[in-house]
């Protein structure tokens, strides 16, 4: 197996290559003066099983570079091509929300199904997107890694999901933390007041881990943290697999009362404290 590093995931690719005892290829990437992307794989890949590791945090560039790499590798005679996209771009546009919209991940799934033999990702926003792919679509779970990271930082904790839809993340984390889990429920008190609190548990006097797959703008999470603090919660750690953190999202979370924010390296940010390298390595094995 040869690991092909995309420009967005060079360090991650190196670590996965070490964990899987695989060769790390030399890949040249640059831009032409008009902004177009150039890539070149310098290693011989004829009859080899190759794995491209390229997260799509810079969405459009990441996708185009992956397409170009697949084309080059196929042309050079690679036996099989596996694309590892720890953060899979456009996966949140998984259905038509308004007339005239594309189902973006379906369109991209058609492309991936033509250019590679398998796609691996980490915690896709919706797992049902698998049906759009005509190749094996495999996904790993990084929530246990997040829970392990915070395990020694919390006393008498509870694991909370920001909403009912994310309850499985809280359940998975709770198994690692050996604690109770719940989800946050919004209750309208008046036309101008909304209460956010755990559905069944009381956070007063306890440490809290709030865990989700993505933190984007951070608004809902920051509001929840603020209200949990007002309800008597002690330390609060906000964790997510993909720390997208648009604009001042991180500042919102800390200003709301978060004691720590932690994410993984699927989407590189200043809170990417947990690596998914061994999650990917296990999936490749």
C-alpha positions as CSV (number, residue, x, y, z in Angstrom):
1,X,0.0,0.0,0.0
2,X,1.2,3.5,-0.9
3,X,-0.1,6.6,0.9
4,X,-0.6,9.6,-1.4
5,X,-0.7,12.8,0.7
6,X,-3.0,15.6,-0.5
7,X,-1.8,19.1,0.2
8,X,-4.4,19.6,3.0
9,X,-3.3,16.4,4.9
10,X,0.4,16.0,4.6
11,X,1.1,15.4,8.3
12,X,-1.9,13.2,8.8
13,X,-0.8,11.1,5.7
14,X,2.7,10.7,7.2
15,X,1.3,9.4,10.5
16,X,-1.1,7.0,8.8
17,X,1.8,5.7,6.6
18,X,3.8,5.0,9.8
19,X,0.9,3.3,11.6
20,X,0.1,1.1,8.6
21,X,3.8,0.5,7.7
22,X,3.2,1.9,4.2
23,X,5.3,3.8,1.8
24,X,4.6,7.6,1.7
25,X,4.7,8.9,-1.8
26,X,6.3,12.2,-2.9
27,X,3.6,14.4,-4.3
28,X,4.3,17.8,-5.9
29,X,1.5,20.4,-5.8
30,X,1.5,24.0,-6.9
31,X,-0.7,26.6,-8.7
32,X,-0.5,28.0,-12.1
33,X,-0.5,31.9,-12.4
34,X,-4.3,31.7,-13.2
35,X,-5.0,29.8,-10.0
36,X,-5.4,26.4,-11.5
37,X,-4.0,23.4,-9.5
38,X,-1.1,21.2,-10.6
39,X,-0.2,17.9,-9.0
40,X,2.4,15.3,-9.8
41,X,3.0,11.9,-8.1
42,X,6.7,11.2,-8.3
43,X,6.6,7.5,-7.2
44,X,5.9,4.4,-9.3
45,X,2.4,3.2,-8.5
46,X,2.0,0.6,-11.2
47,X,0.0,-2.4,-9.9
48,X,0.0,-0.9,-6.4
49,X,-2.9,-0.3,-4.0
50,X,-2.9,3.5,-3.3
51,X,-4.6,5.6,-0.7
52,X,-5.1,9.3,-1.2
53,X,-5.5,11.1,2.2
54,X,-6.9,14.5,1.5
55,X,-9.3,16.3,3.9
56,X,-11.6,18.8,2.3
57,X,-11.4,21.7,4.7
58,X,-10.6,23.9,1.7
59,X,-13.5,22.4,0.0
60,X,-13.2,23.2,-3.7
61,X,-9.5,23.0,-3.9
62,X,-9.5,19.7,-2.0
63,X,-12.1,18.2,-4.3
64,X,-10.3,19.3,-7.5
65,X,-6.9,18.1,-6.2
66,X,-8.4,14.7,-5.3
67,X,-9.9,14.4,-8.8
68,X,-6.6,15.2,-10.5
69,X,-4.7,12.8,-8.2
70,X,-7.1,10.0,-9.0
71,X,-6.7,10.6,-12.8
72,X,-2.9,10.6,-12.5
73,X,-2.8,7.4,-10.4
74,X,-5.2,5.6,-12.7
75,X,-3.2,6.6,-15.7
76,X,0.0,5.4,-14.1
77,X,-1.5,1.9,-13.6
78,X,-2.5,1.9,-9.9
79,X,-4.2,-1.4,-9.0
80,X,-6.8,0.3,-6.8
81,X,-7.5,3.8,-5.5
82,X,-9.0,4.5,-2.1
83,X,-9.9,8.1,-1.3
84,X,-9.8,9.1,2.4
85,X,-11.6,12.4,3.0
86,X,-11.7,12.8,6.8
87,X,-13.9,15.8,6.3
88,X,-16.1,15.2,3.3
89,X,-17.2,18.5,1.7
90,X,-20.7,19.2,0.6
91,X,-22.0,16.2,2.6
92,X,-24.5,18.5,4.5
93,X,-26.4,19.3,1.3
94,X,-27.8,15.7,1.3
95,X,-31.3,16.6,0.2
96,X,-33.3,19.2,-1.7
97,X,-34.3,21.9,0.8
98,X,-35.7,24.3,-1.8
99,X,-36.9,23.9,-5.4
100,X,-34.0,24.4,-7.9
101,X,-31.3,23.2,-5.6
102,X,-28.8,20.4,-6.3
103,X,-28.3,17.5,-4.0
104,X,-24.6,18.4,-3.9
105,X,-23.2,15.2,-2.3
106,X,-25.1,13.1,-4.8
107,X,-23.5,15.0,-7.6
108,X,-20.0,14.5,-6.1
109,X,-20.7,10.8,-5.3
110,X,-21.2,10.2,-9.0
111,X,-17.8,11.6,-9.7
112,X,-16.1,9.7,-6.8
113,X,-17.8,6.5,-8.0
114,X,-16.2,7.0,-11.4
115,X,-12.6,7.9,-10.4
116,X,-11.9,5.7,-7.3
117,X,-12.6,2.3,-5.9
118,X,-13.5,3.1,-2.3
119,X,-14.2,6.2,-0.2
120,X,-13.5,6.5,3.5
121,X,-14.6,9.4,5.7
122,X,-15.0,10.3,9.4
123,X,-18.4,11.0,11.0
124,X,-20.3,12.2,7.9
125,X,-23.1,14.6,8.8
126,X,-25.7,12.0,7.6
127,X,-24.8,8.4,7.0
128,X,-27.7,7.9,4.6
129,X,-25.5,9.6,1.9
130,X,-24.0,6.1,1.4
131,X,-26.8,5.3,-1.0
132,X,-25.5,7.9,-3.5
133,X,-22.2,6.0,-4.0
134,X,-21.7,3.1,-6.4
135,X,-18.5,2.2,-4.6
136,X,-17.9,1.1,-1.0
137,X,-18.5,4.1,1.3
138,X,-16.9,3.5,4.7
139,X,-17.0,5.8,7.7
140,X,-15.2,5.8,11.0
141,X,-16.1,7.4,14.3
142,X,-13.8,9.8,16.1
143,X,-16.1,10.5,19.1
144,X,-14.4,7.8,21.2
145,X,-11.0,9.6,20.6
146,X,-12.5,12.9,21.8
147,X,-14.0,11.2,24.9
148,X,-10.6,9.6,25.7
149,X,-8.9,13.0,25.4
150,X,-11.2,14.7,28.0
151,X,-11.6,11.6,30.3
152,X,-9.1,12.8,32.9
153,X,-10.2,16.4,32.7
154,X,-13.7,15.9,34.0
155,X,-15.1,15.1,37.5
156,X,-18.5,13.5,38.0
157,X,-19.4,14.3,34.4
158,X,-22.4,14.0,32.1
159,X,-22.2,13.8,28.4
160,X,-24.7,15.9,26.5
161,X,-25.7,16.2,22.8
162,X,-26.7,19.7,21.6
163,X,-30.0,18.2,20.3
164,X,-31.9,14.9,20.1
165,X,-30.4,14.2,16.6
166,X,-26.9,14.0,18.1
167,X,-27.8,11.8,21.0
168,X,-25.7,8.9,19.7
169,X,-22.5,11.0,20.0
170,X,-23.3,11.6,23.7
171,X,-24.1,7.9,24.2
172,X,-20.7,6.9,22.7
173,X,-18.8,9.5,24.8
174,X,-20.7,8.4,27.9
175,X,-19.5,4.8,27.4
176,X,-15.9,6.0,27.5
177,X,-16.5,8.4,30.4
178,X,-18.6,5.8,32.3
179,X,-21.2,8.4,32.9
180,X,-24.8,9.3,32.1
181,X,-25.8,11.0,28.9
182,X,-28.7,13.2,27.7
183,X,-29.5,15.8,25.1
184,X,-30.3,19.4,25.4
185,X,-33.9,20.4,24.8
186,X,-35.3,23.9,23.9
187,X,-38.4,24.9,25.8
188,X,-40.1,28.2,25.0
189,X,-40.9,30.0,28.2
190,X,-42.4,33.1,26.6
191,X,-42.5,34.7,23.2
192,X,-39.1,36.2,23.9
193,X,-37.5,33.6,26.2
194,X,-36.2,30.1,25.4
195,X,-34.8,27.7,28.0
196,X,-32.1,25.2,27.1
197,X,-31.5,22.4,29.5
198,X,-30.8,18.6,29.6
199,X,-34.0,16.7,28.8
200,X,-33.8,14.4,31.9
201,X,-30.6,15.1,33.8
202,X,-29.6,17.9,36.1
203,X,-26.2,19.5,35.3
204,X,-25.9,21.4,38.6
205,X,-22.6,20.8,40.3
206,X,-21.4,18.5,37.5
207,X,-18.8,18.7,34.8
208,X,-20.2,18.6,31.3
209,X,-19.0,17.3,27.9
210,X,-21.1,18.6,25.0
211,X,-20.2,16.7,21.9
212,X,-21.3,17.1,18.3
213,X,-20.1,16.1,14.8
214,X,-19.6,19.8,13.6
215,X,-19.3,23.1,15.3
216,X,-19.7,25.7,12.6
217,X,-20.9,29.2,13.7
218,X,-21.0,28.1,17.3
219,X,-24.1,30.1,18.2
220,X,-26.3,27.4,19.5
221,X,-23.5,25.7,21.4
222,X,-22.4,29.0,23.0
223,X,-26.0,29.7,24.1
224,X,-26.3,26.2,25.6
225,X,-23.0,26.6,27.5
226,X,-24.0,29.9,28.9
227,X,-27.3,28.6,30.2
228,X,-25.7,25.4,31.6
229,X,-23.3,27.6,33.5
230,X,-26.2,29.7,34.9
231,X,-27.9,26.4,35.9
232,X,-24.9,25.5,38.0
233,X,-22.7,23.3,35.8
234,X,-19.0,23.4,36.7
235,X,-16.4,22.7,34.0
236,X,-17.8,22.6,30.4
237,X,-15.8,21.2,27.5
238,X,-17.3,21.6,24.0
239,X,-16.0,18.9,21.6
240,X,-16.6,18.1,18.0
241,X,-15.1,15.9,15.3
242,X,-15.0,18.7,12.6
243,X,-14.1,22.1,14.1
244,X,-15.2,24.3,11.2
245,X,-15.4,27.3,13.5
246,X,-16.4,30.0,11.1
247,X,-15.5,33.6,11.9
248,X,-15.7,34.4,15.6
249,X,-17.2,31.0,16.6
250,X,-14.4,30.1,18.9
251,X,-14.6,33.4,20.7
252,X,-18.4,32.9,21.1
253,X,-17.8,29.5,22.8
254,X,-15.2,30.9,25.3
255,X,-17.3,34.0,26.0
256,X,-20.3,31.8,26.6
257,X,-18.4,30.0,29.4
258,X,-16.6,27.0,27.7
259,X,-13.6,25.9,29.7
260,X,-12.1,24.2,26.7
261,X,-13.0,23.5,23.1
262,X,-11.5,20.5,21.3
263,X,-11.7,19.0,17.9
264,X,-9.9,16.6,15.6
265,X,-7.6,17.1,12.7
266,X,-10.2,16.2,10.1
267,X,-10.7,20.0,9.8
268,X,-7.5,21.7,10.8
269,X,-8.0,24.5,13.3
270,X,-6.4,25.9,16.5
271,X,-8.4,23.4,18.6
272,X,-7.5,20.3,16.6
273,X,-6.0,18.5,19.6
274,X,-7.0,15.0,18.7
275,X,-5.8,13.1,15.7
276,X,-7.9,10.6,13.6
277,X,-4.7,8.9,12.3
278,X,-5.3,5.6,14.1
279,X,-9.0,5.6,13.2
280,X,-8.1,5.8,9.5
281,X,-5.3,3.3,9.9
282,X,-7.8,0.7,11.4
283,X,-10.2,1.3,8.6
284,X,-7.5,0.8,6.0
285,X,-6.4,-2.4,7.7
